Amino acid sequence: MQPIIAARNLSKIYRAGKVEVPALTNVSFVVPPGEFVSVVGPSGSGKSTLFYILGGLTRATAGSVLIDGIDFATLSDARRTVLRKTKIGFVFQKFNLLPTLTARGNIEIAREIARSHSAQDEELLQHLTELLGIAGRLDHRPSELSGGEQQRVAIARALITRPAIILADEPTGNLDTANSTAVLEMLRSSTKEFKQTVLMITHNPEAAAIGDRTLHMRDGHMLDE
């Protein structure tokens, strides 16, 4: 079976004048379709840099990332954008909701960007919001929602276009224990239902334990599982 994510000898070096700062060094791993993988490590371990490279949001200095067999490095910026829109859903720690839109508007904007419109889309939106417990909050703006509700809106936005991959960067980092547990369980159950692959970045070993497998990072290197 072809892996849906394949990182091969990834390295990333940031330059500040004449100073080179390595963020990743020869990182390699594969993720088969349908797996929930947690990447855990302390601040500065390189896990956020890995997140941005896997999502096609920044380029590696060396090595390659294949998403469903397609090498990001071979694509133009326009084609990278298309691949992100069609294959990857993002869940960020800071939610990144648009304050002027309602919860429904923040979810639907992902469909607008992906140009996805069908009767099934509306059925999926209803199903997702019921599954995530926010169906009754769709007419509220982010300022009227709790942190847990905002993160659940962000998860619905990531799932609404049916992407093959969900990349989640510290999705519980701004939440209390109760909301963290609820969001992790919802992310797990919703992605399992829709047969998606999840790669979650976290510094929290307890959060990481919800995955099928845990990868450990330190000082830009991938360690043992």
N, C-alpha and C positions, 0 to 999 in steps of 0.2 A: 504493500500500500504506500503510495506517495505521501510523504509528510506535507501537511498544509503550511507549516512554517519550518524553514530550514535556514539556520544561521551557520555560516561557514567562515571560521577564522576572522571574525569581526574585530576590528580595531578602530578606535576613535581617538584622535589627538586634537586637543584644543590648543591654539597658539595665542599667547599674549605677548606681542613684540617678538623677542627672540627666545622666549621661554615656551617650551612645549610641555603640556600637561596631559598625560595619557588618561583617558576616561574608561576605555575598554581595551583589553589586550587579548587577541586571539580567542575570542569567545565562539564556541561552536555547540550547537544542540539542535535537535529536531523535535517537532510536535506533531503527532498524528492527528487526523481529523477526529473531532469529538472529545478530545482530552481537555481537562481543566488543569492547567499548570500554574503553580504559584512560583514567583521569583522573589526570594527574600534576601535582604541584606541591609546593613546599616546605611545611614546617610553617607554619601560619597563613595558607595561601592560600585556605582556605574549602572545601577538598575534603571534609573530614569533615562539615561542616555540610551540604553538598550531599548526602552519603550519607544522613544522617538525615532530610532532607526528602524525598528520593526514596523512602525506605522507609516514609514515613508515621509516623516516630517523633517528629518535631517539625514544627511548622507554619511555613510561610514568613510573613514580614511582609507581602510583596506578591508578586504573580505567581501562577502556577499550575503544578501538576504533574499531567499526565494519564498514568495507567497503563492501557494497553490501552483508551484512550478515556474512562476514568473520571477525573473531576477529584477529587483528594483533598480539596480545599477544600470541596466540596459535601457531604461525608459526615459523619455523626455519628461519634463515637469508636468506637461499636460496629461500624459498617459499615467504618470504616477498619481495624479489627482483622481483620475478616473478609477484606477485600481483601488485607491483608498475608499472612494465613494461606494463602490460596488462590492468590495470584499471585507471591509473592516468597519466595525463600530467602536467608538471610543467612549470610555467612561473616565472622567477626570476627577481628581480629588476636590477641586474647587467648583465642581458642578458645571461651570461655564454656561449657565442659563441666561437668556436674554431678558433683562429686567422689564422691558416694555411689553413682552408677550405673556399670554397666559400659559399654564402648563400644557394645554392642548397645542397652542401655537409653537411652543418650544419643541414638542415632539414632532409636529407636522413639518417643521422647517427642515428636518432631516430628509423627509420625503421630497420636499421641494428641491433640495440640493441634488438628491439622487434621481430626480425626475421620475419618481415612482408613484403612480396614481391608478387605483383600481378599487372595485368594490371590496376585494379581499383585504386591501390595506385598511379600510375603515373597520372591518371585522377584526383584524389583527390589533388595531389600536384599542378597540373596546376590550378585547381579550387580555392584552398586555396590562392595561390599566387596572382591570379587575384583579388580575393575578398579583400585581404589585401593590394593590390596596390604595390606589389613587384615583379611581374612577369618579369619585365624588368631589375631586379637587381640581378638575380640569379647567374650570373657569377662573381659577385663582392665579395671580401673578406670583413670581418667586418670593417676593417680600412678604406674601401672605401664607407661605408654606414653611413648615419646620425643616430643619436640616435633613432629616431622614426622608421627608417627602420630596425635597428638592433632588436628593440623590436618586430616588426612585424614578422621578421624572427623567433624570439623566440616563438611567438604565433603559427606560422605555424608548427614549430617543435613539439610543445605540442599537436597540433590537428591532425598531420599526421597519427598517429597510431589509430585514432578513440577511444580514451579513454572515459570511462563513466564519469570521473571526471577531471576537470581542477582546479588545485590549483595555484593561482597567488599571489605571495608575493610582494607587493608594485610595481606592474607592470608599474606605471607611475612615480615612485620616482625620476628617473634620467632624466625626460623629461620636456620640456617646456609646456606651457598651450595648444598650438595648437596641438602638438604631443600627449599630454596626452588625450585630447578630442578624437582625431582620434583613438588612441589605445583602449580606453574604448569602443567607439562605435563599433569598429571592433571586439573586444573581445565579446561584447554583441551579435552582429549580427551573427558572425560566430558560436558561441556556440549555439545560438538559432536555427540556421539552422540545426546543426548537433545533436540537442536534447541532449546536454550534461549538466551536473551539474557543476556549477562554485562556488568555494569558494575563494573570494578575500580578502586578508589581506591589510589594508591600514590605514594610520593615517589621511587621508584626507576625511572629511565628504562629500565634493562635489563629489569626485570620488565614494564614497560609495553609493551615491544616485542613481547610475545607476542600482544597484541591485534590486531584488524583495523584499528583506528584509535585515535589518541591525541589526547585533548583536554588542553590545558594551562591551568592556573589560576595566578593570582598576585594577591594582595591582594584576593581576593573577586571577581575578574573572570575570565571565560572568554576566553582568548586564541586565537591561531591554532591550527589542528590540526597 
